[in-house]
Amino acid sequence: MNMLRTTALAFLLAVAAVIQPLTASAQEKPCDGVRCRAIGSFATCDKPVEGAKIFSARVLAKSRACWNGILSDIVSVQVEDGKANNLPGDIEISLGPCVYFHGDVGDVIKVALLERHSPDVRRYRLACRIW
């Protein structure tokens, strides 16, 4: 019985030794952020990009994410009248680098998107002029 336990433990340790380097190499680089000459703040979309679809939404959450070493604020929103705007009820908006969300959960904001809704897309890029 002890031999079976020892063999099983040795097998698990061997598997862990093989898997650990594979998972470590698959991880992203640390997110140091982007060196910004200026930081923009976004509270609502007063200046949409030409051709962007504008709608109202309630802020559900705000967070940060790192992609390819770039730190970006993400705002999760509940789309008001989503069916009329051809959008799902909840989506995420990526503000992009050097822009942070200057608002609170529960705020109703205007949002502008250039991308069309796609059933397999949950995160969209903001189409507002910040500067």
Backbone as CSV, one residue per row, in Angstrom:
resi,resn,N_x,N_y,N_z,CA_x,CA_y,CA_z,C_x,C_y,C_z
1,MET,0.823,-1.196,0.000,0.000,0.000,0.000,0.870,1.264,0.000
2,ASN,1.934,1.249,0.841,2.837,2.400,0.881,3.545,2.586,-0.454
3,MET,3.879,1.469,-1.114,4.551,1.547,-2.408,3.642,2.217,-3.441
4,LEU,2.347,1.929,-3.388,1.383,2.547,-4.299,1.298,4.052,-4.056
5,ARG,1.250,4.466,-2.807,1.217,5.901,-2.471,2.494,6.601,-2.923
6,THR,3.628,5.974,-2.695,4.907,6.560,-3.092,4.984,6.710,-4.607
7,THR,4.512,5.705,-5.333,4.517,5.756,-6.793,3.589,6.861,-7.298
8,ALA,2.411,6.966,-6.706,1.462,8.004,-7.105,2.027,9.393,-6.820
9,LEU,2.661,9.568,-5.673,3.260,10.857,-5.324,4.395,11.197,-6.280
10,ALA,5.232,10.225,-6.602,6.336,10.451,-7.539,5.801,10.841,-8.914
11,PHE,4.708,10.185,-9.343,4.101,10.510,-10.634,3.576,11.950,-10.644
12,LEU,2.873,12.348,-9.588,2.336,13.712,-9.502,3.444,14.753,-9.501
13,LEU,4.523,14.495,-8.786,5.654,15.425,-8.768,6.299,15.530,-10.148
14,ALA,6.402,14.415,-10.862,6.973,14.433,-12.201,6.102,15.229,-13.163
15,VAL,4.793,15.042,-13.073,3.863,15.801,-13.923,3.953,17.289,-13.603
16,ALA,3.997,17.653,-12.330,4.101,19.056,-11.934,5.399,19.668,-12.448
17,ALA,6.484,18.905,-12.431,7.768,19.421,-12.916,7.726,19.699,-14.411
18,VAL,6.944,18.930,-15.151,6.820,19.145,-16.594,5.867,20.291,-16.892
19,ILE,4.745,20.367,-16.179,3.712,21.363,-16.459,4.116,22.763,-16.007
20,GLN,4.814,22.901,-14.896,5.138,24.221,-14.343,5.900,25.104,-15.327
21,PRO,6.965,24.634,-15.996,7.645,25.508,-16.961,6.756,25.887,-18.139
22,LEU,5.856,24.987,-18.550,4.958,25.297,-19.662,3.996,26.415,-19.297
23,THR,3.443,26.380,-18.092,2.508,27.427,-17.691,3.240,28.739,-17.441
24,ALA,4.448,28.678,-16.946,5.210,29.906,-16.692,5.546,30.608,-17.998
25,SER,5.859,29.856,-19.053,6.204,30.497,-20.318,4.972,31.038,-21.029
26,ALA,3.784,30.519,-20.712,2.562,30.986,-21.359,2.015,32.259,-20.729
27,GLN,2.533,32.642,-19.576,2.026,33.835,-18.914,2.499,35.092,-19.631
28,GLU,1.684,36.164,-19.545,2.025,37.429,-20.178,3.175,38.112,-19.460
29,LYS,3.790,39.042,-20.151,4.810,39.872,-19.528,4.146,40.713,-18.448
30,PRO,4.894,41.152,-17.470,4.300,42.017,-16.447,3.752,43.300,-17.080
31,CYS,2.685,43.804,-16.527,2.067,45.005,-17.079,2.660,46.229,-16.399
32,ASP,3.621,46.817,-17.047,4.253,48.010,-16.500,3.469,49.263,-16.852
33,GLY,2.504,49.118,-17.740,1.753,50.282,-18.187,2.451,50.947,-19.354
34,VAL,1.923,52.020,-19.797,2.460,52.772,-20.915,2.940,54.111,-20.379
35,ARG,4.045,54.548,-20.869,4.523,55.871,-20.480,3.682,56.900,-21.236
36,CYS,2.833,57.596,-20.512,1.903,58.542,-21.127,2.414,59.962,-20.949
37,ARG,2.331,60.749,-22.008,2.685,62.158,-21.900,1.598,62.899,-21.132
38,ALA,0.370,62.391,-21.243,-0.769,62.966,-20.515,-1.746,61.836,-20.228
39,ILE,-2.533,62.015,-19.183,-3.549,61.035,-18.816,-4.912,61.684,-19.028
40,GLY,-5.753,61.034,-19.804,-7.099,61.552,-20.038,-8.094,60.877,-19.111
41,SER,-9.147,61.601,-18.797,-10.195,61.002,-17.973,-11.483,60.939,-18.790
42,PHE,-12.234,59.867,-18.542,-13.500,59.673,-19.229,-14.591,59.511,-18.186
43,ALA,-15.642,60.326,-18.305,-16.803,60.199,-17.423,-18.059,59.928,-18.242
44,THR,-18.177,60.552,-19.403,-19.274,60.330,-20.339,-18.812,60.812,-21.705
45,CYS,-19.451,60.379,-22.762,-19.002,60.709,-24.114,-19.673,61.982,-24.613
46,ASP,-18.953,63.090,-24.509,-19.445,64.371,-25.009,-19.022,64.619,-26.455
47,LYS,-17.928,63.971,-26.876,-17.396,64.187,-28.226,-17.183,62.840,-28.926
48,PRO,-18.247,62.240,-29.465,-18.079,60.941,-30.139,-17.303,61.079,-31.448
49,VAL,-16.621,60.019,-31.817,-15.942,59.952,-33.105,-17.013,59.916,-34.190
50,GLU,-16.746,60.559,-35.317,-17.720,60.612,-36.408,-18.121,59.205,-36.844
51,GLY,-19.418,58.975,-36.943,-19.953,57.684,-37.361,-20.166,56.695,-36.222
52,ALA,-19.854,57.099,-35.002,-20.006,56.189,-33.857,-21.459,56.100,-33.419
53,LYS,-21.828,54.946,-32.898,-23.162,54.718,-32.365,-23.160,55.152,-30.900
54,ILE,-24.071,56.062,-30.518,-24.120,56.602,-29.160,-25.338,56.035,-28.437
55,PHE,-25.143,55.640,-27.187,-26.251,55.135,-26.373,-25.956,55.398,-24.903
56,SER,-26.987,55.267,-24.090,-26.845,55.429,-22.641,-26.668,54.071,-21.988
57,ALA,-25.895,54.068,-20.894,-25.650,52.822,-20.176,-25.371,53.135,-18.708
58,ARG,-25.699,52.181,-17.862,-25.425,52.299,-16.423,-24.156,51.516,-16.109
59,VAL,-23.234,52.145,-15.378,-21.970,51.511,-15.020,-22.217,50.431,-13.964
60,LEU,-21.799,49.205,-14.284,-21.942,48.078,-13.364,-20.662,47.822,-12.578
61,ALA,-19.513,48.027,-13.224,-18.224,47.776,-12.578,-17.135,48.479,-13.357
62,LYS,-16.013,48.701,-12.686,-14.845,49.246,-13.358,-13.633,48.464,-12.883
63,SER,-12.719,48.221,-13.823,-11.546,47.425,-13.507,-10.410,47.821,-14.444
64,ARG,-9.295,47.133,-14.290,-8.149,47.341,-15.171,-7.722,45.991,-15.718
65,ALA,-7.224,46.010,-16.925,-6.726,44.791,-17.545,-5.414,45.091,-18.244
66,CYS,-4.626,44.058,-18.444,-3.331,44.210,-19.095,-3.295,43.338,-20.338
67,TRP,-3.048,43.951,-21.488,-2.865,43.226,-22.739,-1.568,43.681,-23.356
68,ASN,-0.699,42.721,-23.648,0.591,43.015,-24.286,1.359,44.111,-23.567
69,GLY,1.304,44.111,-22.255,2.060,45.083,-21.472,1.415,46.447,-21.359
70,ILE,0.184,46.610,-21.854,-0.501,47.906,-21.797,-1.656,47.818,-20.809
71,LEU,-1.668,48.724,-19.847,-2.727,48.771,-18.845,-3.891,49.595,-19.382
72,SER,-5.109,49.064,-19.269,-6.288,49.735,-19.807,-7.438,49.637,-18.818
73,ASP,-8.178,50.736,-18.639,-9.384,50.705,-17.810,-10.506,50.041,-18.607
74,ILE,-11.272,49.211,-17.910,-12.422,48.527,-18.496,-13.649,48.944,-17.696
75,VAL,-14.709,49.332,-18.386,-15.956,49.700,-17.730,-17.023,48.719,-18.189
76,SER,-17.614,47.992,-17.250,-18.729,47.095,-17.558,-20.015,47.888,-17.408
77,VAL,-20.867,47.831,-18.438,-22.089,48.639,-18.420,-23.306,47.796,-18.770
78,GLN,-24.454,48.267,-18.290,-25.749,47.705,-18.664,-26.343,48.671,-19.678
79,VAL,-26.540,48.185,-20.895,-27.020,49.029,-21.984,-28.492,49.331,-21.775
80,GLU,-28.832,50.612,-21.782,-30.237,50.990,-21.694,-30.850,50.831,-23.077
81,ASP,-31.957,50.141,-23.155,-32.649,49.858,-24.406,-31.715,49.149,-25.387
82,GLY,-31.142,48.035,-24.907,-30.188,47.269,-25.698,-30.747,46.756,-27.003
83,LYS,-32.009,46.331,-27.007,-32.597,45.806,-28.243,-32.676,46.880,-29.314
84,ALA,-33.055,48.080,-28.939,-33.134,49.180,-29.911,-31.748,49.552,-30.427
85,ASN,-30.729,49.362,-29.597,-29.358,49.671,-29.998,-28.645,48.464,-30.597
86,ASN,-29.379,47.343,-30.745,-28.832,46.106,-31.304,-27.586,45.657,-30.537
87,LEU,-27.661,45.727,-29.214,-26.569,45.306,-28.335,-27.118,44.394,-27.250
88,PRO,-26.262,43.542,-26.687,-26.717,42.736,-25.547,-26.934,43.619,-24.330
89,GLY,-27.518,43.065,-23.291,-27.819,43.841,-22.088,-26.592,44.362,-21.369
90,ASP,-25.532,43.555,-21.290,-24.305,43.949,-20.601,-23.118,43.805,-21.538
91,ILE,-22.268,44.829,-21.577,-21.038,44.775,-22.371,-19.906,45.420,-21.579
92,GLU,-18.696,45.238,-22.057,-17.535,45.887,-21.479,-16.973,46.870,-22.493
93,ILE,-16.514,48.012,-21.984,-15.919,49.035,-22.835,-14.459,49.197,-22.419
94,SER,-13.539,49.038,-23.369,-12.124,49.261,-23.124,-11.810,50.721,-23.461
95,LEU,-11.295,51.453,-22.488,-11.016,52.871,-22.708,-9.710,53.097,-23.440
96,GLY,-8.834,52.121,-23.449,-7.550,52.248,-24.129,-6.485,52.809,-23.202
97,PRO,-5.235,52.850,-23.682,-4.141,53.318,-22.839,-4.234,54.815,-22.574
98,CYS,-3.698,55.229,-21.442,-3.599,56.640,-21.042,-4.953,57.288,-20.775
99,VAL,-5.995,56.501,-20.560,-7.328,57.015,-20.233,-7.852,56.223,-19.046
100,TYR,-8.391,56.925,-18.060,-8.991,56.238,-16.921,-10.440,56.663,-16.782
101,PHE,-11.240,55.817,-16.138,-12.650,56.116,-15.927,-12.798,56.970,-14.686
102,HIS,-13.354,58.153,-14.863,-13.568,59.101,-13.769,-15.062,59.140,-13.460
103,GLY,-15.517,58.105,-12.799,-16.933,58.001,-12.459,-17.126,56.922,-11.425
104,ASP,-18.380,56.644,-11.127,-18.700,55.675,-10.097,-19.640,54.601,-10.631
105,VAL,-19.615,53.454,-9.983,-20.574,52.402,-10.282,-21.970,52.956,-9.997
106,GLY,-22.896,52.727,-10.923,-24.255,53.246,-10.791,-24.513,54.472,-11.650
107,ASP,-23.446,55.163,-12.096,-23.607,56.332,-12.965,-24.228,55.920,-14.301
108,VAL,-25.071,56.786,-14.853,-25.578,56.600,-16.211,-24.730,57.498,-17.101
109,ILE,-24.094,56.880,-18.090,-23.174,57.603,-18.965,-23.574,57.414,-20.419
110,LYS,-23.051,58.287,-21.276,-23.176,58.112,-22.722,-21.926,57.380,-23.193
111,VAL,-22.133,56.436,-24.097,-21.043,55.648,-24.648,-21.159,55.683,-26.159
112,ALA,-20.025,55.678,-26.850,-20.013,55.622,-28.311,-19.126,54.473,-28.758
113,LEU,-19.621,53.701,-29.722,-18.882,52.571,-30.276,-18.863,52.667,-31.785
114,LEU,-17.744,52.293,-32.395,-17.675,52.192,-33.851,-17.974,50.777,-34.308
115,GLU,-17.603,49.798,-33.489,-17.783,48.403,-33.866,-19.254,48.017,-33.838
116,ARG,-19.625,47.182,-34.776,-20.976,46.637,-34.780,-21.041,45.484,-33.800
117,HIS,-22.223,45.262,-33.279,-22.405,44.160,-32.336,-22.176,42.830,-33.031
118,SER,-21.474,41.959,-32.350,-21.265,40.595,-32.806,-21.556,39.684,-31.624
119,PRO,-22.279,38.589,-31.822,-22.650,37.724,-30.701,-21.459,37.170,-29.920
120,ASP,-20.305,37.027,-30.567,-19.143,36.463,-29.886,-18.220,37.528,-29.281
121,VAL,-18.614,38.800,-29.353,-17.804,39.881,-28.783,-18.503,40.452,-27.560
122,ARG,-17.773,40.544,-26.475,-18.315,41.135,-25.246,-17.635,42.465,-24.925
123,ARG,-16.388,42.646,-25.385,-15.636,43.861,-25.071,-15.465,44.709,-26.328
124,TYR,-15.796,45.986,-26.197,-15.730,46.919,-27.314,-14.800,48.071,-26.965
125,ARG,-14.312,48.755,-27.986,-13.455,49.924,-27.774,-14.288,51.200,-27.789
126,LEU,-13.970,52.092,-26.874,-14.647,53.378,-26.779,-14.343,54.222,-28.015
127,ALA,-15.348,54.896,-28.569,-15.184,55.747,-29.744,-15.527,57.195,-29.394
128,CYS,-14.840,57.728,-28.385,-15.033,59.112,-27.947,-13.707,59.837,-27.978
129,ARG,-13.757,61.097,-28.340,-12.546,61.921,-28.273,-12.333,62.339,-26.820
130,ILE,-11.214,61.989,-26.274,-10.907,62.300,-24.884,-10.150,63.614,-24.792
131,TRP,-9.301,63.889,-25.747,-8.428,65.060,-25.672,-9.077,66.260,-26.308
